[in-house]
Structures are given as structure tokens and as C-alpha cells.
Amino acid sequence: MKVITVETSRLNTFKESWPCHGINDEATHIVVAFSDDGDLVDYECCNDNGDNVDDGVDSGEALSALFTDAFYNHEKKSIPGTIGSFLTAY
């Protein structure tokens, strides 16, 4: 399983390039889980407090494009003292 966090900066850049994205403006980051072969397993849109928010209205195509981009373009970061590394799309 691959879990990737789409950070605020990447999300905002995406929204600017996709004017009719439909993604909820309250979402500041999105956590996306993929199977090892790249199939989407689950995702959560979150606000600054880490609370889940609705993904938005008619956001399916935009989210699909964003998730595909995140799956192929992310960075792996290791944080000392943690169990595993984090995958982040900036």
C-alpha cells in the first residue's frame, strides 16, 4: 500500500491550473491511499485542523487527475524516530 499526502502548496497549484476543479475550498491537504499496482483505495480531504471535509461538488475528474499526478510524482521523506517514510506531493 502506498499512502501519499497532497500538501497545501501542491493542491493550490493544481486548483490554479484547473479552474473548474470543484474541490472544497476548506480542503488544505488530501491523504490518498493506493494499492501497490496503483489502484485508488481511499482518500480523505482534510482542513487545517486535520478534520475531514467533503471533497466538493463535481470534483471527481479533477481529483482523479490530481491523484494520478501524486501517484507518479511524489517525494519520499524519512523522519528520524518514525516507523516508516512519508510520501508527499508538493
N, C-alpha and C positions, 0 to 999 in steps of 0.2 A: 504494500500500500504506500502511496506517495501522498503526503499532505502538504499543500502549498498555501502560504498566506499571501494574498494580493494586498500589498501595502497601500496606504493612502495616496502616495505620490503616483504610483502606477495606475491606480483607479482613477485619479483625477486626470491624468494624461489620456487615458482611454476615453473618459467621458468627453473631453475636449475634441477628440478625433472622431467621435461617434455622437453627433448632436442629438439624435433621437434614441438614445440608449435606453431610456425608461427605468434605469436603475435608481432605486430610492436614494434621495439626496442625504438621508440620515446615515447611510452606509459609509463608514470610513475605511473599512477593510473587509475582505472576504476570505474565509478559510475554505479551501476546496480539497476534497479527497478523491483520489483516482486509484483504480486498480493498477496492478503492475503493468498491464498492457494498455493503459491509457483511458479506460472507460471511466466516466464520471460515476462516483459512488454517492457523494453527498456534498452539500455546500451550505455555508451559513454566512449571511450578510450581517455584519456587526457594526455598532456605533462606537463612539469614543470610549464608552464605559465597558465595552465588551458584551453588551446586551444584543440579543438577536433582533433584527428588524426585518420587515417584509422586503423581498427582493425588488419590488417595484411593479409597475404596470407595463405590460408588453415588453418585458426586458429579456425574454428568452433568447432571441437571436444575438443580442449584444452580449449576454452572459456566456453563451456558447463560444463566441469569438474570443472573449476575454479569457475564458478557462483554457481554450486551446493554446492561446498565446502563453499563458502562465505555465502550462504543462511543458512546453518546449523551450521556454526562455525564463529560467529562474536561477537563483544562486543558492548554493549550499553553504550554510554557516554553522560552524561548531561553536558552542558556548561552553566554556570550562565548567565542570561540575554538573552537567546535564546528561541525561541518558543517551540522547541522540542528537543529530544535527537538525537544523531548521531549514526548510526550503522557502525562499522568499522571492516574489516577483516585485521588483522595484519600479 
